[in-house]
């Protein structure tokens, strides 16, 4: 079932959904409440087995901007994101996950930055919590709009200082079609389409490669809901983290080169050593993260780890000095 709309909208708000009868109405209503009104809402129901589809039908019947589609069978999360993309008609695309919300000013505040053709995407800070009332603002890099070079963005991405979820951003639809992928040719085969950990951050990374800068807004324009059934909470066997590490290691090595890759692999090796209180085999670590395990490669990672440790020590010393 689809609602007929003759005029091509400027923005497509994409809502992939599966079994979210408790959240989908509020999610769609948050999209409908945008102060910038030239948009469509594309909902792709992934063969839900609860009351999700019926709720979508009711909302589509009351507003022609809501266009709904249903898969005959569950195709997995990433392929359902792609279903949304394939049905969209806008020049720009914003993914809104079905348990999250977008605040009324999101489109009004982000779209003007695309007037600069060198801007790849616009992302915002995020409110995270069980409800908006008790949420915490994350990913606010500063109290001002940040125009980041792509190189600077890749550095921040390395330390997870920017959102990995495309729910925080808006893209040109052409870039979404080109860069939202279900798989990557990693050395160790992995089912990236299983939970979306990897394809989501790669949409940011692959898009940023083709532009001089990206923009990050300081205000929280979206709400990410924490609940027991979310992908990040239901992180069995640490699959979400493994997916991100595999995709990012591939990206840094194949797209940016060994220097970036060595810094990234060194960073996660140090973090793992800190959490377990003992370093793991660096050769195995390299092999697990797109490396060859050669002596030269290991030496690059060791040098990168030393530099990271020195910078962290200097940062802590400076912080201590400021306090005293």
N, C-alpha and C positions, 0 to 999 in steps of 0.2 A: 504494500500500500504506500502510495506517495501522494503528497499534496502538490497541486499544480501551481507553478509560479512562472510567469512569463519573462520577467525582467531578470537579467544576470546580476547577481549580488556582488558587491566588492569583496566581502569576506565570507568564508565558509568556516563555521564553528563545527568542528568534528567531534562527535560523541560516540565512541565505541562502547558497547555495554553488554554485560552478561550477568544475569541474576543480581540486579541491583534495585529490586522493587522498593527498598527502604530509602534509596537516595536519588533515583533517577528523576523524579518530578522536581525536586529542589534544584538539581543540577541543570535541567533544561530551563527552569524558570530563571535561574541566574544568568543564563545566556540571553533569554528574551528581555531581560532588564537592562541591557546595554544602552548607554546614552548615545552611542553612535549606532545608527539604526539600519545602515545599508548592509545587511548580512542575511545569510541563510543558516539554518541549523540542520546538519546532516547526522542522523542517528542510525547506527548500524547495530542491530540486535543480533548477538551471536548465538541464536537458538536458545534463548533463555527458557528455563523450566519453571520459573516462578511467575509472578504477575507483572514482570517488567514490560513485556510487549503490549499488554492491555493498557498500561499507563501511557506508554508512548503513543498508542493509537488515539487515546482521548486527547492528549495535548496537541497532536497533529491536526485533529479535527477542529480545534479552536483557533489555530494560527497557521496561516499558509506558509510562514517562514520555516516551519518545522517539517522536514522531509524525512520519512522513516523507511528503513529497509530492513529485511530480515534474512539471515542466512538459513538455508535449509538444514545445515548441520553446523556444529561448533568447529570453526576453522582455526581456533587458537587466537590469542590476543593480537599478535602483530599482523596477521593476515586480515583481522577485522579492522585494525587501523587502516590498512591499505584499502579495504572495502569503502571506508569513509572517504578516503582520498579519491578513489575512482568515481564516486558518485558526486563529488563536489563540483561547483561551477564558479567559485570565487577566484579572484586574483591573489588573495592572501588566505592562509589557512592557520587556524588555531585549534589544536587538540585540547579538548576538555574531557578528562576522564570522568566516568559516570558517578564516582563517589566524591568528586571534588566540586568546587564552585569557582566562578569568575566574578569579580566584583564589577559593579556597573560601569566604571570608568576604564576598564581594561582596553577596549578597542580605541576609545577616544584618546587615551594617553600614549598608546604604542604606535598607532598607524602613521602619525606625522613624520616619524624618523625614516620611513621608507622613501621619503622625498629625495633622500641622498642615495643614489644608486650604488654607492660603495658600502652601504650597511647591509650585512647579510641577514640578520634577524634581530628582533628586539625581545629581550627577556626581562623579567621583573623579579623583585624580591617575592618571597612566598610566606604566607601565614600557614603554619602547620599545627595541627592539634585534633582533638576529638570533636570539637565544635569551634566555630569562629570565635566565640566568646572567650575560650580559654587557650587560644592559639598563641604560638610564638613566632615572631618574624625571623626568617632565616634568609641567607643569600643576599643580604643587603651589604654590598661592598663598601658603601660610604653613604653619606647623606645627600649625595648629588648624583646626577645622571652621569654614568660612566661610558665614554666612547673608547672602547678598548680595541687596540690593534689585534688582528687575528693571532699574532705570536703571543701577545700577552694573555689572550683568552686561553690559548693552549696550555700556558703555564698554570693558570688558575684551574683549568679543567683537571690537570694532573693532581692537584691537591684537593679535589672535590669542593672547591670554593665557589662553584657556580652550580646551578641546578642541572641534574642529569635528565630530568623528566621534561619532555616537550610541553607538558601541561603548563609550564611557566612562561612560554614564549609564543611568538607569532612569526611565521615565515612566509615568504613568497610561495605560492602553491607550486610553481615550477620546480623550486628546490625541494619541496616535500616529495614530489613525484620522482625526482632524480635520486634523492639521498635517503629515503626511508626504505631500508632493505631488511630482508628476513634472514640473511646469512652473510658471512664474511669468510674469505679463504684462509682461515687461521691454520697454523701448523697442526694443532690438535683439533680435530673436527668437533664442533659443538652445535647443539640445537638452540640457536639464538632466538628462534621464534617461540620457544616454549613459554617464556615469561616476559620477554621484551627487554630484559637487562642486556644492553649492548646496542640493539637497534635504536633505542631512544637517544642515548648520548651520541651515537654516530650520526644521527640527523643533525645535531648541532655541529659536530666536528667536521663532517664532510661539507656542510654548507659554508662554514667559516673559511675553509680552504679557498673558496672562490671569491672572497671579498676582502677588502682591506680592513674593515672594522665591524664590530658588533656593538650593540647598545644594551646596557643593563640599567633599568630604572630602580631607584632606591625604595619606592613604595611597594608594599605587598598588594598586588593586583589580583592574586589568585589565592585560593584556600585549598591545601592538600589535607584530606581527612585521614586521620589515623584510626584504624579499626582492625579487628582481628582477621578479617577476610581480605585485607589488601595484599598485593603482591609482595611489598617490602616487608610486611609483618610476617606473612606466611613464607618465610625465607628458608625452606627446608634444605638441609645439607649445604647451607651457605651458597645456594645456587645463584642468587642475585649478585652477590659480591664476585663470585667466580666469572659470571657473565661479563660484568663491567671490566674486570682485570683482563680478560682474554681479548675483548674488543678494543680496549684502549692500548694494550700492548701491541696488537696488530696495527692499529692506526699510527702510533708513534713510530714504529719501526718502518712500516711500508710507506707511509705518506710523508713523514717528517724527517726520518733518518736516525742513525744510531745514537747520536748525542741526546736527542729527545728521549729515545727509547731507554737508554742507559739511566737517565735521571728518573724516569718513571719506574723502571724495574727496581732501582736502588731504593726509591722512596717506599714502595710497598714491601720490599724486603726488610727495611728498617722498622716499619710499622709492625710487621709480623713478629720480628725479633723482640720488639718492645712489649707486645701483648703476651707472647709465650715465655719471655725472659730467657730465650736462648736462640741464637741464629740458626736458620736452617741451611742446608747445603746450597751454596750459591749456584753451583752448576745445575742442580736440579731446578732451582728457582728460575734460572734463565731458560732452561728447556721448557718449563711449564708456561713461560710467558714470551713465546715467539722467538726465543734465542736458539743458538746452536750449541751452547755450552763450551765453546772454545776458550782457551787460556786468555787470548787477547780480549775476547768479549767480556770475560769475567773481570779482567783488570780494568776495563772501562767502567763497569758497574761499581767496582770497589772505589775507584777514584770519585765517581759521582756520589757514592754513599758518604765518603769522607767530606766532600764539599757540603753536602746537606747537613751532616752532623756539625760541622764547624759553623755554618750559618745559624743553625738552631741554637748552638751554645752562645753565639754572639747576641742573638735576639733575646735569649733569656737573661743574659748579663745586662743588656741595655734596659730591659724591663725592670730588673731588680734595682739598677742604679736610679731609674726614674722614681721608683717607689721610695727609695731612701733619700 
